[in-house]
Amino acid sequence: MSEQRTTASGGMETAFGFKKVGEGEKQGLVNEVFHRVAGRYDLMNDLMSGGLHRLWKEGMVAWLSPPKRPGYRALDVAGGTGDVAFRIVDASSGQAQVTVLDINGSMLGVGRERAEKRGLGGNLTFVEANAEELPFPDASFDAYAIAFGIRNVPHIDRALAEAFRVLRPGGRFLCLEFSDVEMPVLEKAYEAWSFHMIPRIGQVVTGDGEPYRYLVESIRKFPNQENFAAMIRRAGFSRVTWRNYSGGIAALHSGWKI
């Protein structure tokens, strides 16, 4: 595609997919997308990753390796449906306390319902708030996780600064996001699938293809692995690194508050 990725200097603030919008407009447009897809969000991730997002999330939580002891607190940002939070609780043998934060009430409604069915109400707290202005005191959490959400935040630098603020010294930041495919043959196949098939499948499955068009465009605009890692370092994190999944279709970034 001819559209260029944004860089470590920014640009996502006014990028609603490939459309340029006013800096104050993006959040409302993104909210509307997720109100429309909330009930089919996990299906959406299946469509966009060929089901691989489940394995990537397992890898994310395995790298986090939450301890099997009481008192461990994690924040799952943009995690409305609870997919990552449930895995953190399971990996901690039911010891972790996870706050699921999302700006979208529809997404949180799906997560609460799923949590009740799984009997995890005692481990999870659901909070509707903005990743750019977290409603928590400094040094509140041992871990901050965000999966497939940060590219939808208008001011990514503010979200990263907030992540650093609410983590305790020694706390871990993990971000799983669709990224820059680093294998040319795979990149062409994935791009064809994303731009031509996913919106069509979304139209068939949900009756609405436009949200899916935005989501695949937003992937193409998001900074590549190196530029996003630079943004994480700029927020104050140390030992910043990343792991590519499936040739870079997704990347898992890690940083520590030291």
KEMIVO-784079 format. One line per field, with one value per residue: residue in three letters; z, x, y of N, C-alpha, C in turn. Coordinates in steps of 0.05 Angstrom, whole numbers, padded with zeros to 5 digits. Each point is the difference from the previous one (the first is absolute). Layout:
<atoms>
type: [ALA,...];
n_up: [Z,...];
n_east: [X,...];
n_north: [Y,...];
ca_up: [Z,...];
ca_east: [X,...];
ca_north: [Y,...];
c_up: [Z,...];
c_east: [X,...];
c_north: [Y,...];
</atoms>
This chain:
<atoms>
type: [MET,SER,GLU,GLN,ARG,THR,THR,ALA,SER,GLY,GLY,MET,GLU,THR,ALA,PHE,GLY,PHE,LYS,LYS,VAL,GLY,GLU,GLY,GLU,LYS,GLN,GLY,LEU,VAL,ASN,GLU,VAL,PHE,HIS,ARG,VAL,ALA,GLY,ARG,TYR,ASP,LEU,MET,ASN,ASP,LEU,MET,SER,GLY,GLY,LEU,HIS,ARG,LEU,TRP,LYS,GLU,GLY,MET,VAL,ALA,TRP,LEU,SER,PRO,PRO,LYS,ARG,PRO,GLY,TYR,ARG,ALA,LEU,ASP,VAL,ALA,GLY,GLY,THR,GLY,ASP,VAL,ALA,PHE,ARG,ILE,VAL,ASP,ALA,SER,SER,GLY,GLN,ALA,GLN,VAL,THR,VAL,LEU,ASP,ILE,ASN,GLY,SER,MET,LEU,GLY,VAL,GLY,ARG,GLU,ARG,ALA,GLU,LYS,ARG,GLY,LEU,GLY,GLY,ASN,LEU,THR,PHE,VAL,GLU,ALA,ASN,ALA,GLU,GLU,LEU,PRO,PHE,PRO,ASP,ALA,SER,PHE,ASP,ALA,TYR,ALA,ILE,ALA,PHE,GLY,ILE,ARG,ASN,VAL,PRO,HIS,ILE,ASP,ARG,ALA,LEU,ALA,GLU,ALA,PHE,ARG,VAL,LEU,ARG,PRO,GLY,GLY,ARG,PHE,LEU,CYS,LEU,GLU,PHE,SER,ASP,VAL,GLU,MET,PRO,VAL,LEU,GLU,LYS,ALA,TYR,GLU,ALA,TRP,SER,PHE,HIS,MET,ILE,PRO,ARG,ILE,GLY,GLN,VAL,VAL,THR,GLY,ASP,GLY,GLU,PRO,TYR,ARG,TYR,LEU,VAL,GLU,SER,ILE,ARG,LYS,PHE,PRO,ASN,GLN,GLU,ASN,PHE,ALA,ALA,MET,ILE,ARG,ARG,ALA,GLY,PHE,SER,ARG,VAL,THR,TRP,ARG,ASN,TYR,SER,GLY,GLY,ILE,ALA,ALA,LEU,HIS,SER,GLY,TRP,LYS,ILE];
n_up: [00000,-00010,00018,00012,00014,00023,00012,00012,-00020,-00007,00001,00020,00011,-00025,00004,-00014,00004,-00026,00014,-00008,00026,00011,00014,00003,-00025,00001,00026,-00008,-00021,00016,00018,-00021,-00010,00025,00000,-00025,00010,00022,-00009,-00020,00022,00015,-00012,00005,00024,00001,-00010,00017,00015,-00012,00022,-00011,00002,00000,-00019,-00014,00008,-00007,-00022,-00002,00008,-00017,-00017,00005,-00001,00003,00023,00010,00006,00024,-00007,-00020,-00010,-00019,-00020,-00009,-00015,-00007,00024,-00010,-00019,00012,-00026,00003,00012,-00014,-00021,00008,00005,-00022,-00012,00016,-00011,-00012,00001,-00026,00006,-00018,-00006,-00010,-00015,-00007,-00021,-00009,00008,-00026,-00003,00020,-00012,-00023,00009,00010,-00022,-00014,00016,-00001,-00025,00002,00015,-00015,00009,00017,-00024,-00010,-00007,-00007,-00015,-00004,-00015,-00003,-00019,-00010,00016,00009,00010,00000,00026,00003,-00014,-00016,-00022,00000,-00015,-00024,-00009,-00026,-00010,-00023,00018,00002,-00023,00017,00015,00001,00026,-00015,-00004,00000,-00016,-00014,00001,-00004,-00019,-00006,00001,-00010,-00013,00016,00015,-00022,-00006,-00013,-00023,-00009,-00026,-00006,-00024,-00019,-00017,-00005,-00020,00008,-00011,-00022,-00003,00026,-00002,-00024,00009,00022,-00016,-00019,00019,00011,-00022,-00010,00019,00019,-00014,-00020,00014,00009,-00025,-00008,00018,-00002,-00027,00008,-00023,00004,00023,-00015,-00018,00019,00011,-00024,-00006,00024,-00007,-00024,00016,00015,00018,-00015,00002,-00016,-00016,00003,-00003,-00020,-00007,00003,-00013,-00018,00005,-00001,-00017,00014,-00010,-00019,-00006,-00021,-00002,-00023,-00007,-00010,00002,00023,-00006,00022,00019,00018,00009,00011,00024,00014,00022,-00004];
n_east: [00017,-00010,-00019,00012,00016,-00012,00013,00024,00000,-00016,-00025,-00001,00007,00007,00009,-00022,00016,-00007,-00021,00004,-00001,-00018,00019,-00020,00001,00024,00001,-00016,00015,00021,-00011,-00009,00025,00009,-00017,00008,00025,-00009,-00024,00015,00009,-00005,-00023,-00001,00011,-00019,-00017,00009,00000,-00022,-00009,00022,-00019,-00014,00015,-00003,-00026,-00001,00013,-00018,-00020,00009,00004,-00025,-00008,-00026,00009,00003,-00004,-00012,-00016,00002,00006,-00018,00007,-00023,00014,-00023,-00005,-00018,00006,00022,00006,00015,-00018,-00018,00017,00001,-00026,-00004,00018,-00014,-00013,-00012,00026,00004,00002,-00019,00008,-00024,00015,-00021,00004,-00005,-00023,-00004,00026,-00001,-00023,00013,00020,-00018,-00015,00022,00007,-00025,00000,00024,-00017,00008,-00025,00010,00008,-00023,00011,-00023,00016,-00019,00021,00014,00013,-00009,-00020,00018,-00022,00027,00006,00021,00016,-00021,00016,00000,-00022,00007,-00023,00006,-00022,00011,00010,00026,-00004,-00020,00021,-00014,00005,00015,00013,-00024,-00009,00023,-00003,-00026,00008,00019,-00018,-00019,00023,00003,00020,00012,-00020,-00017,00009,-00023,00007,-00022,00012,-00019,00019,00026,-00012,00018,-00020,00014,00004,00005,00015,00006,00003,00013,00013,00002,00007,00016,00009,00002,00009,00015,00000,00006,00018,00010,-00003,00011,00020,00006,00000,00025,00010,-00012,-00010,-00003,-00011,-00012,-00007,-00004,-00013,-00011,00000,-00008,-00014,-00003,00015,00022,00011,00019,-00018,-00016,00021,00006,-00026,00002,00023,-00012,-00018,00025,-00009,00010,00022,-00004,-00018,00001,-00022,00009,-00025,00002,00027,-00011,-00018,00011,00002,00014,-00006,00024,-00006,00019,-00014,00023];
n_north: [-00024,00022,-00005,00020,-00016,00005,00019,-00002,00017,-00020,00005,-00019,00024,00003,-00025,00002,-00022,00000,00005,00025,00000,00017,00012,00016,-00008,-00009,00009,00019,00002,-00003,00016,00014,-00003,00004,00020,00003,-00005,00012,-00005,00009,00012,-00021,-00001,00027,-00006,-00019,00017,00018,-00022,-00009,00012,00011,00019,-00023,-00010,00022,00000,-00026,00007,00019,-00015,-00018,00021,00008,-00025,00006,00009,-00024,00026,00003,00021,-00017,00024,-00005,00017,-00007,00015,00012,-00011,00016,-00018,00008,-00001,00022,00014,-00014,00004,00025,00001,-00013,00016,00016,-00020,00020,00007,00005,00026,-00001,00024,-00003,00015,00014,00015,-00025,00011,00000,00006,00018,00007,-00004,00014,00017,-00003,00002,00020,00008,-00005,00012,00014,00021,00004,-00019,-00006,00008,00023,00009,00015,00019,00003,00022,-00014,00023,-00008,-00017,-00010,-00004,-00004,00015,-00015,-00004,-00006,-00027,00001,00008,-00009,00002,-00011,00006,00017,00000,-00014,-00006,00003,00023,00004,-00015,00023,00011,-00019,00002,00026,-00004,-00017,00017,00020,-00017,-00006,-00020,00009,-00009,00017,-00015,00010,-00009,00001,-00013,00002,00001,-00011,00003,-00012,-00017,-00015,00009,-00026,-00003,00022,-00009,-00024,00009,00017,-00019,-00018,00017,00011,-00025,-00017,00012,00023,-00016,-00014,00023,00007,-00023,00000,00026,00000,00003,00007,00024,-00009,-00021,00017,00014,-00024,-00009,00023,-00002,-00026,00008,00016,-00021,00013,-00003,-00024,00008,00012,-00021,-00016,00018,-00002,-00026,00001,00015,-00018,-00009,-00018,-00020,-00010,00019,-00019,-00016,-00015,-00008,00001,-00024,00002,00008,-00019,-00010,00018,-00013,00024,00002,00010,00011,00004,00012];
ca_up: [00000,-00002,00025,00016,00029,00016,00011,00028,00005,00003,-00024,00004,00012,-00021,-00020,00004,-00024,-00019,-00001,00019,00014,00020,00023,00020,-00012,-00003,00021,-00004,-00023,00008,00018,-00016,-00012,00019,00007,-00022,-00003,00026,00002,-00018,00001,-00002,-00028,-00016,00002,-00015,-00029,-00007,00006,-00006,00025,00013,00023,00025,00007,00007,00027,00018,00002,00016,00028,00008,00003,00025,00021,00025,00022,00013,00028,00004,00000,-00027,-00012,-00028,-00013,-00028,-00013,-00026,00002,00007,00000,00021,-00011,00012,00030,00008,-00002,00022,00024,-00003,00003,00028,00016,00014,00020,-00009,-00001,-00026,-00006,-00029,-00006,-00028,-00004,-00013,00017,-00013,00003,00028,00005,-00009,00019,00026,-00004,-00003,00026,00017,-00009,00007,00028,00006,00011,00022,-00009,-00021,00003,-00026,00003,-00024,00001,-00023,00004,00001,00027,00018,00026,00022,00011,-00008,00011,00009,-00012,-00006,-00029,-00018,-00025,-00019,-00024,-00023,00008,00001,-00025,00000,00019,-00016,00009,00010,00019,00026,00011,00010,00025,00021,00007,00017,00026,00017,00007,00022,-00008,-00006,-00015,-00027,-00021,-00023,-00020,-00023,-00021,-00028,-00005,-00027,-00009,-00008,-00021,-00023,-00011,00020,00001,-00023,00005,00023,-00008,-00017,00017,00018,-00013,-00019,00010,00026,00000,-00012,00019,00020,-00011,-00001,00027,00019,-00014,00000,-00007,00004,00023,-00006,-00018,00017,00016,-00016,-00007,00024,00002,-00020,00008,00026,-00003,-00001,00025,00010,00008,00024,00023,00007,00016,00027,00015,00005,00023,00024,00005,-00004,-00011,-00019,-00021,-00011,-00014,-00023,-00003,-00028,-00019,00004,-00001,00026,00016,00028,00012,00029,00013,00029,00015,00019];
ca_east: [-00017,00015,-00001,00024,-00003,00009,00027,00002,-00007,-00029,-00016,-00025,-00020,-00019,-00004,-00023,00006,00014,-00012,00011,-00022,00009,00012,-00020,-00021,00006,-00009,-00028,-00003,00009,-00021,-00022,00008,-00001,-00028,-00012,00011,00005,-00011,00015,00028,00018,-00003,00016,00028,00004,00001,00023,00025,-00003,-00002,00026,00001,-00002,00027,00017,-00007,00012,00029,00002,-00003,00023,00023,-00005,00005,-00010,00006,-00023,-00001,-00019,00011,00009,-00021,00005,-00019,-00005,-00011,-00014,-00005,-00028,-00013,00013,00015,00027,-00004,-00006,00024,00018,-00011,00005,00029,00008,-00016,-00022,00010,00003,-00022,00004,-00019,-00005,-00007,-00007,-00015,-00025,-00018,-00010,00020,00000,-00023,00006,00019,-00013,-00017,00018,00013,-00020,-00003,00024,00003,00024,-00007,00017,00027,-00001,-00015,-00004,00001,-00003,00017,00018,00028,00017,-00004,-00007,-00011,00013,00024,00026,00011,-00022,-00002,00025,00002,-00018,-00002,-00019,00001,-00015,-00015,00014,-00001,-00025,00003,00010,00026,00013,00021,-00013,-00007,00024,00008,-00018,00008,00024,-00007,-00015,00015,00019,00028,00002,-00023,00004,-00018,-00001,-00019,-00003,-00014,00006,00024,00011,00009,00028,00006,-00014,-00021,-00022,-00012,-00018,-00023,-00015,-00013,-00022,-00021,-00010,-00014,-00021,-00017,-00011,-00025,-00022,-00009,-00014,-00026,-00017,-00004,-00013,-00017,00013,00028,00016,00019,00022,00017,00016,00019,00023,00015,00014,00023,00019,00010,00014,00029,00012,00010,00022,-00010,-00016,00019,00012,-00020,-00001,00024,-00003,-00018,00015,00004,00026,00002,-00021,00005,-00024,00000,-00019,-00016,-00009,00014,-00005,-00029,-00003,00025,-00004,00020,00003,00016,00000,00003,00022];
ca_north: [00024,00024,00015,-00004,-00002,00023,-00004,00005,00029,00003,00001,-00015,00017,00009,-00021,-00018,-00016,00016,00027,00020,00013,00019,-00013,-00006,-00016,-00028,-00017,-00005,-00018,-00026,-00010,-00010,-00026,-00022,-00004,-00015,-00027,-00012,-00027,-00018,00008,-00023,-00010,00019,-00006,-00025,00007,00017,-00014,-00028,-00015,00000,00019,-00016,-00010,00024,00009,-00020,00007,00025,-00006,-00017,00018,00015,-00020,00010,-00018,-00014,00009,00023,00027,00008,00016,00006,00017,-00008,00024,-00006,-00029,-00002,-00026,-00016,-00022,-00001,-00001,-00028,-00015,00008,-00014,-00029,-00005,00004,-00020,00014,00018,00028,00018,00014,00022,00002,00027,00005,00025,-00007,-00014,-00024,-00021,-00008,-00017,-00027,-00011,-00006,-00023,-00023,-00005,-00012,-00028,-00015,00001,00014,00026,00008,00007,00021,00025,00013,00029,00014,00023,00006,-00008,00024,00012,-00022,00009,-00015,00013,-00009,-00025,-00017,-00026,-00015,-00005,00014,-00015,00010,-00018,00010,00024,00025,00015,00014,00023,00022,00010,-00024,00009,00004,-00026,-00012,00014,-00009,-00027,00002,00012,-00017,-00024,00001,-00005,-00028,-00008,-00009,00009,-00018,00009,-00017,00016,-00005,00016,00002,-00027,00003,-00019,00011,-00017,-00001,00027,00004,-00018,00010,00026,-00007,-00011,00021,00022,-00009,-00021,00004,00016,-00016,-00020,00015,00007,-00024,-00011,00019,00019,00027,-00003,00024,-00002,-00017,00015,00017,-00015,-00009,00024,00010,-00016,00009,00026,-00002,-00001,-00026,-00010,00017,00026,-00002,-00004,00026,00015,-00013,00009,00029,00002,-00006,-00028,-00011,-00028,-00002,-00019,-00011,-00025,-00002,-00024,-00005,00017,00029,00007,00012,00002,00003,00018,-00001,00020,-00002,00025,-00006];
c_up: [00000,00026,00017,00029,00013,00013,00030,00008,00003,-00027,00002,00011,-00019,-00021,00009,-00024,-00018,-00002,00021,00012,00020,00025,00021,-00010,00003,00021,-00003,-00023,00007,00019,-00015,-00013,00020,00012,-00020,-00001,00027,00002,-00016,00001,-00002,-00027,-00018,00001,-00013,-00030,-00007,00004,-00009,00025,00016,00025,00026,00008,00008,00028,00021,00003,00016,00030,00010,00005,00026,00024,00028,00023,00012,00029,00002,-00002,-00026,-00014,-00029,-00010,-00030,-00014,-00027,-00001,00005,00001,00019,-00010,00013,00030,00009,00000,00023,00026,-00001,00004,00028,00019,00017,00021,-00008,00002,-00025,-00003,-00031,-00006,-00030,-00001,-00010,00018,-00012,00002,00028,00007,-00009,00020,00027,-00003,-00002,00027,00019,-00008,00008,00031,00010,00013,00022,-00008,-00018,00009,-00028,00003,-00027,00002,-00024,00007,00003,00027,00019,00027,00024,00010,-00012,00012,00011,-00009,-00004,-00030,-00014,-00026,-00018,-00026,-00021,00006,-00003,-00026,-00003,00019,-00016,00007,00013,00021,00028,00014,00011,00025,00023,00008,00019,00027,00019,00007,00025,-00010,-00002,-00016,-00029,-00019,-00023,-00019,-00024,-00021,-00027,-00008,-00029,-00008,-00013,-00021,-00024,-00012,00018,00001,-00022,00004,00022,-00007,-00017,00017,00017,-00015,-00018,00012,00027,00000,-00013,00019,00023,-00008,00001,00028,00018,-00014,-00002,-00005,00007,00025,-00006,-00019,00017,00015,-00016,-00009,00024,00005,-00018,00007,00026,-00004,00000,00027,00012,00010,00024,00024,00009,00017,00028,00017,00008,00024,00026,00005,-00007,-00010,-00019,-00023,-00012,-00013,-00023,00001,-00030,-00020,00003,-00004,00026,00013,00029,00012,00030,00009,00031,00012,00022,00015];
c_east: [00018,00001,00024,-00006,00008,00027,-00001,-00007,-00030,-00014,-00026,-00022,-00022,-00005,-00023,00001,00017,-00011,00014,-00024,00012,00010,-00021,-00023,00005,-00013,-00030,-00005,00009,-00020,-00023,00006,-00003,-00028,-00012,00010,00003,-00009,00015,00030,00020,-00001,00016,00029,00007,00002,00026,00026,-00001,-00001,00026,00001,-00001,00028,00018,-00006,00011,00030,00005,-00001,00023,00025,-00003,00005,-00009,00005,-00025,00000,-00020,00015,00009,-00023,00008,-00022,-00001,-00014,-00010,-00007,-00029,-00012,00013,00018,00027,-00003,-00005,00025,00020,-00009,00006,00029,00010,-00013,-00021,00008,-00001,-00027,00004,-00022,-00001,-00010,-00006,-00016,-00028,-00018,-00011,00019,00001,-00024,00004,00019,-00012,-00016,00017,00013,-00020,-00004,00023,00005,00025,-00005,00018,00028,00001,-00016,-00001,-00004,-00003,00016,00018,00028,00019,-00002,-00010,-00009,00012,00024,00026,00007,-00022,00001,00028,00004,-00022,00000,-00020,00003,-00018,-00017,00015,00000,-00026,00000,00010,00028,00015,00021,-00013,-00007,00025,00010,-00017,00007,00024,-00008,-00013,00014,00017,00028,00004,-00023,00005,-00022,00001,-00022,00001,-00016,00007,00022,00008,00011,00027,00009,-00016,-00022,-00024,-00014,-00020,-00025,-00018,-00014,-00024,-00024,-00013,-00018,-00023,-00020,-00013,-00024,-00024,-00011,-00015,-00028,-00019,-00007,-00017,-00019,00012,00029,00017,00018,00025,00020,00018,00021,00024,00016,00017,00025,00023,00013,00017,00031,00011,00014,00021,-00010,-00018,00017,00012,-00020,-00001,00024,-00003,-00019,00014,00006,00028,-00002,-00023,00008,-00026,00005,-00020,-00015,-00009,00012,-00004,-00028,-00008,00027,-00007,00023,00001,00018,-00003,00003,00021,00007];
c_north: [00025,00015,-00008,-00003,00026,-00008,00004,00029,00004,00000,-00015,00017,00008,-00020,-00018,-00019,00017,00029,00018,00015,00020,-00015,-00008,-00018,-00030,-00018,-00007,-00019,-00028,-00013,-00012,-00026,-00022,-00005,-00019,-00029,-00014,-00029,-00021,00005,-00023,-00013,00018,-00006,-00027,00006,00014,-00015,-00029,-00018,00000,00018,-00015,-00010,00024,00009,-00020,00006,00025,-00006,-00018,00016,00017,-00018,00010,-00020,-00012,00006,00023,00026,00011,00015,00007,00017,-00008,00023,-00006,-00029,-00007,-00028,-00020,-00022,-00004,-00003,-00028,-00017,00006,-00014,-00029,-00006,00004,-00019,00014,00020,00030,00015,00018,00021,00001,00028,00003,00026,-00005,-00018,-00026,-00023,-00010,-00018,-00028,-00014,-00008,-00025,-00026,-00007,-00014,-00030,-00017,-00001,00015,00028,00010,00009,00025,00024,00014,00030,00013,00026,00002,-00008,00024,00014,-00021,00009,-00015,00016,-00010,-00027,-00019,-00029,-00012,-00004,00017,-00015,00013,-00016,00012,00024,00026,00015,00016,00024,00024,00010,-00023,00008,00004,-00027,-00013,00014,-00008,-00029,00001,00010,-00020,-00026,00005,-00003,-00030,-00011,-00005,00011,-00020,00011,-00018,00016,-00010,00019,-00002,-00027,00003,-00021,00008,-00016,-00002,00027,00004,-00017,00011,00026,-00005,-00010,00023,00019,-00009,-00019,00007,00018,-00015,-00020,00013,00008,-00024,-00010,00019,00019,00028,-00003,00024,-00001,-00016,00014,00019,-00015,-00009,00024,00010,-00017,00010,00027,-00001,-00001,-00029,-00007,00019,00027,-00001,-00006,00026,00016,-00011,00010,00030,00004,-00007,-00029,-00009,-00029,-00005,-00019,-00009,-00027,00001,-00026,-00002,00019,00030,00008,00013,00002,00005,00016,-00002,00022,-00002,00029,-00006,00026];
</atoms>
